[in-house]
Amino acid sequence: MAALVAAVAQEWSKRESERTWEGEVFGFVPYSFQPPTWPRIRNAYWNPDEPRLFTRRVWGVGWALNLHRALELLFGAYSTVVGTDADPQSQPPAAARTRPNSRARR
């Protein structure tokens, strides 16, 4: 809440011609009060080209979660724990996709 008040106060302290309604408060907390657009929403919440997990919010004060990066980190952690290649684009092996016919073995 303090960051929100500080962001609004920071913008109101500028001349009207200098107000951009986006920037940083306390030297590191981003804010933006400009109307959101679909490209900005996509870049904040699903950006394969961005290596950071936390990105600038589309509207408001603070950070957004880059879900693409979160998914990469999740699959990487799973791969490390299980010891397999956990590529979300890869298909499971053929043996895992089909169930063996139990009647054929009798």
Secondary structure, DSSP 8 states (H G I E B T S, - for coil): -HHHHHHHHHHHTS-GGG--SEEEETTTEEEE-S---HHHHHHHH--TT---SEEE-SSEESEEE-HHHHHHHHHHHHHHHHTS---TTS---HHHHS---GGGG-
